[in-house]
């Protein structure tokens, strides 16, 4: 079965359905990023503080305590499962586009590595491996870039004419 370029053969109704899904999925993804921004976890020290607490900081605006083991396992479990579904669905849509096969392969596989590095890194950070905050930050940025680029490519591919460039 030939998947490369299959998206161009879909009827308009299916293309609009896929576009609606990608847009709603993106709203959900970026809403999650807004939440990350609200929890001050966009800086390496903020990431560390979010999971290890800041009880020693007398000048902290908001007191945070180290997360418990059950809470950490719940956070990691739910995020890895939900993010794997998100990237499986987006990767499935990317697989039927006509973009360059190497770019396509990268955008289909990289997010899974970033999910493991991000949430595995959070767990190791919680275990006091403090340099993991940089791994978490870098892999989170790469995961978001892959999501953004992949989503935009799917949307672009839905409505371009077959055989016209990218």
VENQUI-V677323 format. One record per residue. N is the residue number from 0. RES is the residue in one small letter. PSI is psi in whole degrees, -180 to 180 (none if undefined). OMEGA is omega as a letter, one per 40 degrees, with the letter a starting at -180 (999 if undefined). D_FIRST is the distance of its C-alpha to the first C-alpha in Angstrom with 1 decimal. Layout:
BEGIN
n=N res=RES psi=PSI omega=OMEGA d_first=D_FIRST
n=N res=RES psi=PSI omega=OMEGA d_first=D_FIRST
END
This chain:
BEGIN
n=0 res=x psi=131 omega=i d_first=0.0
n=1 res=x psi=112 omega=i d_first=3.8
n=2 res=x psi=-33 omega=a d_first=6.3
n=3 res=x psi=116 omega=i d_first=9.3
n=4 res=x psi=1 omega=a d_first=11.5
n=5 res=x psi=-30 omega=a d_first=9.9
n=6 res=x psi=-29 omega=a d_first=13.4
n=7 res=x psi=-16 omega=a d_first=15.1
n=8 res=x psi=-7 omega=a d_first=13.8
n=9 res=x psi=148 omega=i d_first=15.3
n=10 res=x psi=159 omega=a d_first=18.7
n=11 res=x psi=-41 omega=a d_first=21.8
n=12 res=x psi=-41 omega=i d_first=22.6
n=13 res=x psi=-39 omega=i d_first=19.4
n=14 res=x psi=-43 omega=i d_first=20.0
n=15 res=x psi=-39 omega=i d_first=23.6
n=16 res=x psi=-47 omega=i d_first=22.8
n=17 res=x psi=-43 omega=i d_first=20.7
n=18 res=x psi=-43 omega=i d_first=23.5
n=19 res=x psi=-42 omega=i d_first=26.1
n=20 res=x psi=-47 omega=a d_first=24.4
n=21 res=x psi=-39 omega=i d_first=24.3
n=22 res=x psi=-47 omega=i d_first=27.9
n=23 res=x psi=-41 omega=i d_first=29.2
n=24 res=x psi=-42 omega=i d_first=27.5
n=25 res=x psi=-40 omega=i d_first=29.1
n=26 res=x psi=-44 omega=i d_first=32.5
n=27 res=x psi=-44 omega=a d_first=32.3
n=28 res=x psi=-48 omega=a d_first=31.4
n=29 res=x psi=-25 omega=i d_first=34.2
n=30 res=x psi=-39 omega=i d_first=36.7
n=31 res=x psi=-39 omega=i d_first=36.2
n=32 res=x psi=-35 omega=i d_first=37.1
n=33 res=x psi=-40 omega=i d_first=40.2
n=34 res=x psi=-43 omega=i d_first=41.2
n=35 res=x psi=-43 omega=i d_first=40.9
n=36 res=x psi=-34 omega=i d_first=43.2
n=37 res=x psi=-22 omega=a d_first=45.7
n=38 res=x psi=12 omega=i d_first=46.0
n=39 res=x psi=34 omega=i d_first=47.0
n=40 res=x psi=26 omega=i d_first=44.1
n=41 res=x psi=-2 omega=i d_first=43.1
n=42 res=x psi=151 omega=i d_first=45.6
n=43 res=x psi=-45 omega=i d_first=45.6
n=44 res=x psi=-33 omega=i d_first=48.9
n=45 res=x psi=-37 omega=i d_first=47.8
n=46 res=x psi=-48 omega=a d_first=44.8
n=47 res=x psi=-45 omega=a d_first=47.2
n=48 res=x psi=-37 omega=a d_first=49.7
n=49 res=x psi=-33 omega=a d_first=47.2
n=50 res=x psi=-27 omega=a d_first=46.5
n=51 res=x psi=-7 omega=i d_first=49.8
n=52 res=x psi=174 omega=i d_first=52.2
n=53 res=x psi=33 omega=a d_first=55.1
n=54 res=x psi=-30 omega=a d_first=58.1
n=55 res=x psi=-17 omega=a d_first=60.1
n=56 res=x psi=104 omega=a d_first=59.7
n=57 res=x psi=-20 omega=a d_first=62.9
n=58 res=x psi=8 omega=a d_first=61.8
n=59 res=x psi=135 omega=i d_first=58.4
n=60 res=x psi=-41 omega=a d_first=58.0
n=61 res=x psi=126 omega=i d_first=55.9
n=62 res=x psi=129 omega=i d_first=56.5
n=63 res=x psi=143 omega=i d_first=53.4
n=64 res=x psi=154 omega=i d_first=53.3
n=65 res=x psi=134 omega=i d_first=51.1
n=66 res=x psi=146 omega=i d_first=48.3
n=67 res=x psi=166 omega=a d_first=48.6
n=68 res=x psi=-43 omega=i d_first=46.2
n=69 res=x psi=-42 omega=i d_first=44.9
n=70 res=x psi=-43 omega=i d_first=44.3
n=71 res=x psi=-45 omega=a d_first=42.4
n=72 res=x psi=-36 omega=i d_first=40.2
n=73 res=x psi=-46 omega=i d_first=39.4
n=74 res=x psi=-49 omega=a d_first=38.6
n=75 res=x psi=-46 omega=a d_first=36.3
n=76 res=x psi=-51 omega=a d_first=34.6
n=77 res=x psi=-39 omega=a d_first=34.0
n=78 res=x psi=-42 omega=i d_first=32.8
n=79 res=x psi=-43 omega=i d_first=30.4
n=80 res=x psi=-50 omega=a d_first=28.8
n=81 res=x psi=-40 omega=a d_first=28.7
n=82 res=x psi=-33 omega=i d_first=27.6
n=83 res=x psi=-37 omega=i d_first=24.7
n=84 res=x psi=-44 omega=i d_first=23.5
n=85 res=x psi=-49 omega=a d_first=24.1
n=86 res=x psi=-24 omega=i d_first=22.1
n=87 res=x psi=-46 omega=a d_first=19.2
n=88 res=x psi=-45 omega=i d_first=18.9
n=89 res=x psi=-41 omega=i d_first=19.5
n=90 res=x psi=-37 omega=i d_first=17.1
n=91 res=x psi=-41 omega=i d_first=14.3
n=92 res=x psi=-40 omega=i d_first=15.3
n=93 res=x psi=-34 omega=a d_first=15.6
n=94 res=x psi=-24 omega=a d_first=12.1
n=95 res=x psi=8 omega=i d_first=11.0
n=96 res=x psi=174 omega=i d_first=13.9
n=97 res=x psi=23 omega=i d_first=14.5
n=98 res=x psi=167 omega=i d_first=17.3
n=99 res=x psi=132 omega=a d_first=18.1
n=100 res=x psi=-32 omega=i d_first=15.8
n=101 res=x psi=-42 omega=i d_first=19.0
n=102 res=x psi=-45 omega=i d_first=20.4
n=103 res=x psi=-48 omega=a d_first=17.3
n=104 res=x psi=-45 omega=i d_first=17.3
n=105 res=x psi=-48 omega=a d_first=21.1
n=106 res=x psi=-21 omega=i d_first=21.0
n=107 res=x psi=-32 omega=a d_first=18.6
n=108 res=x psi=-40 omega=a d_first=20.7
n=109 res=x psi=-44 omega=a d_first=24.2
n=110 res=x psi=-32 omega=i d_first=25.1
n=111 res=x psi=-39 omega=i d_first=24.8
n=112 res=x psi=-42 omega=i d_first=27.2
n=113 res=x psi=-37 omega=i d_first=29.5
n=114 res=x psi=-47 omega=a d_first=29.6
n=115 res=x psi=-43 omega=i d_first=30.8
n=116 res=x psi=-41 omega=a d_first=33.2
n=117 res=x psi=-54 omega=a d_first=34.6
n=118 res=x psi=-28 omega=i d_first=35.2
n=119 res=x psi=-39 omega=i d_first=36.0
n=120 res=x psi=-38 omega=i d_first=38.3
n=121 res=x psi=-41 omega=i d_first=40.0
n=122 res=x psi=-46 omega=i d_first=40.7
n=123 res=x psi=-34 omega=i d_first=42.2
n=124 res=x psi=-44 omega=i d_first=44.1
n=125 res=x psi=-30 omega=i d_first=45.5
n=126 res=x psi=13 omega=i d_first=46.6
n=127 res=x psi=17 omega=i d_first=48.7
n=128 res=x psi=85 omega=a d_first=46.4
n=129 res=x psi=-26 omega=a d_first=47.4
n=130 res=x psi=-14 omega=i d_first=45.5
n=131 res=x psi=-19 omega=i d_first=42.2
n=132 res=x psi=-30 omega=i d_first=43.0
n=133 res=x psi=-37 omega=i d_first=41.8
n=134 res=x psi=-44 omega=i d_first=38.5
n=135 res=x psi=-45 omega=a d_first=38.0
n=136 res=x psi=-47 omega=a d_first=38.9
n=137 res=x psi=-46 omega=a d_first=36.7
n=138 res=x psi=-33 omega=i d_first=33.6
n=139 res=x psi=-40 omega=i d_first=34.2
n=140 res=x psi=-44 omega=i d_first=34.4
n=141 res=x psi=-39 omega=i d_first=31.2
n=142 res=x psi=-44 omega=a d_first=29.4
n=143 res=x psi=-40 omega=i d_first=30.7
n=144 res=x psi=-42 omega=i d_first=29.9
n=145 res=x psi=-42 omega=i d_first=26.3
n=146 res=x psi=-48 omega=a d_first=26.1
n=147 res=x psi=-51 omega=a d_first=27.9
n=148 res=x psi=-45 omega=i d_first=25.9
n=149 res=x psi=-44 omega=i d_first=22.5
n=150 res=x psi=-44 omega=i d_first=23.7
n=151 res=x psi=-39 omega=i d_first=25.1
n=152 res=x psi=-42 omega=i d_first=22.0
n=153 res=x psi=-47 omega=a d_first=20.0
n=154 res=x psi=-42 omega=i d_first=22.8
n=155 res=x psi=-44 omega=a d_first=23.2
n=156 res=x psi=-30 omega=a d_first=19.5
n=157 res=x psi=-34 omega=a d_first=19.8
n=158 res=x psi=12 omega=i d_first=22.6
n=159 res=x psi=157 omega=i d_first=22.2
n=160 res=x psi=142 omega=a d_first=21.5
n=161 res=x psi=130 omega=i d_first=18.3
n=162 res=x psi=10 omega=a d_first=19.2
n=163 res=x psi=83 omega=i d_first=22.4
n=164 res=x psi=-149 omega=a d_first=22.9
n=165 res=x psi=none omega=999 d_first=21.9
END
